[in-house]
Amino acid sequence: MRVFIIKLNRAFENFELNNLSENRMDLVARCVSSAFFLDHDIRRDVKLLLCFDNNKVVEISGEIRQMRPDERSIAGFFKGLLQGKRYNGIRFYEASFNDIIKRYKVFYVLDRKGRDIKEIRIDKPVFIIGDDLGLPDIEGRKISLGPLSYMASHCIVILNNHLDGVIYESA
C-alpha cells in the first residue's frame, strides 16, 4: 500500500466549484487525480490523506467509485463532504497533521536537500508532501526527487512512477 500524506496549509471550508483556486481546491483535486487515476483504471493500492489546517482530514482509498479524473468532478466530492454526504472509499474526520503522521513508524519527507530517491530502497512507501506553502520541520527520512521544487501533484506522479518501475524491475 502506498500512502501519500499531503499537508495543506489552508482550512477545509466551503468553496465555489466555479473558482477552485480560491482556497486551492484545484491543488487538492490534482493531488487526488495524480494519486489514483490511470488510463481507464484507478490505483487500488493507494491511500491519500489530505490534512487541512483546521484539523480536517479527508482520507481516500482505492475503493473510490464514480469519480472522474477532472478537477471539477473531484471537487464535487469534496463539496459533498462539506454538505454531509458519504462516499465509498472516502472518510472525512477530525485529526491534526501530527496525529496522522504518528500512525506511521517510518515515513519519507520530501525535501530537495534529502537523499536522492534513486539511491534508497523504499520498503514501506509512506510519503509526506507539502502544498505550495511547504512543510513544517518534520523528523523523518528526508528524500529528494531532484534539485527542483515540484508541485505536490507532480511529486505524487513521480513517486508513483518510481515505485511502478521498482515493482516491475523486481518481477
N, C-alpha and C positions, 0 to 999 in steps of 0.2 A: 504494500500500500504506500503510495506517495502522498505526502502531506505537505500542503503549502499553507503557511500562516502569513496572512497579509496584515500588517499594522497600518491602519488607516487613521490619519491624524485629523479626522472630521467626525462629527456626530452622525448617527444614522437617524435621519428625520425626514419629514415629508419633502417631496421634490416633485417637479413637473416633468412629465415624460417628454415634453417638447423642449426642455432645457436641461439635459443630463449633465452638462458641465458645471451647472450651478453649484452643486456641492460634491462634484467629481464622481457622480454615479456612472459617468462614461468610463472612468478608470476601473471602477468596480466591475462593470459589465465586461470590459475587455479581459480582466483577470479571470472571470468565470469562463468566458469563451476559450481563452488560451489554456486553461487547466483541463477542460473536459472535451472539447469538440475536435473530432477528426473528420475526415471526409466521409459523410453519410454514416457516422457512428459516434459514440462517446466513449471516453475512457472510464472504465468501471473500477479501476484500481487507484482512484484519486480521491482525496478528501481535501477540501478547500475551506479554511477558516478565515473569515473576514472579521477582524477585530476593530470595531469602531471606537472612537474616542470617548463616547458616552457609555462605555461598558456594555454595548450591544454586540452580540456575536451572531453571524449568520454562518452556519456550517452546512456545506453542500457535499454530498457524496455522489458516487457514480450511479446511484439509483434514481437520479432525476429523470423525469418524464415530461414530454411535450414542451420542452424548452428549445427554442431555436437559437442559433449562434449569434444573431444580431443584437446590438446593444439595446434597442428599444424593447425587444421581446424579453430579454434577461431583466432589464429594469422593471418591466411589468410584474415580474415575480416579486421583486423587492417591494414594489408599491403594494402588492397584495399582502405581503408580510406585515407591512405597517397598518394595514386595514384588518389584520387578524386572520387572514386566510392561512391555510396549511397546505403544504405540497409534499408529495412523495420525494424523499431524498434531500429535503431541506429542513434544518432545525434552526429555530430562532430563540435565543435565550440571552440572559444577562450573565456576564463574566468579564473580568478585567483581562487585559492582554497578558499580564503576569500570571494570572490564574491559568490561562490557556497554555503558556509555554512550560509551566511547571508539570504539566501532564506528561511531558516527554523528557526522558533521561538524556538523550543525545539529539542534538539538532544542529543544523548548519545555518549560520547567519551570513547573508550576502554582504560582502564588503570588498570594495575594489582593491584594498590592501591585503586581503586574505590570501590564502594559499590557492593556487590555480586548481580548479575543479578537475582538470585532466590529470593531475598528479596524485589524486587521492582516490581511494576506494570508498564508495558510499554504501554501507550495509543497510542502514535504516534511513531512507530518504525523507527527512523532515526538514523543511526549509523555511526560514523566516525572511520575509521580504518587506521592505518599506514602500510606502507610496511616494509621491513626488516630493513630500516634505521630509522623507528619510526615517531613520530608526533611532530610538534612544540607544545608549550604550548597553549592549547585552552581552553577557558572558555566554559564550558558545563557540563552537568550531567555526572560525571565520574562513569563508571560501570566496573565491573571486571567479567571475565569468569572463574577466578580461579587464583591460585598463580603462574602459569607458563606463559611464554610468548609463544603464539601460532603464527603460520604462518597466514597471512591475510586470505588466502583461508579457513583455518580451522576455523578461527573466524566466517566467514560467515556461514559455515556449522553448527557450534554450535548455532549461533543465530537463524538460520532458524529452527533448531531442537527445540530449546527452544520455539520459537513463535508458531510452529506447536503444541507442547504439550499444551500450554496455550489455543490455539484456540479449540482444541479437548476436553480438560477438561471442558471448559465452554459450549460446545454444548450439 
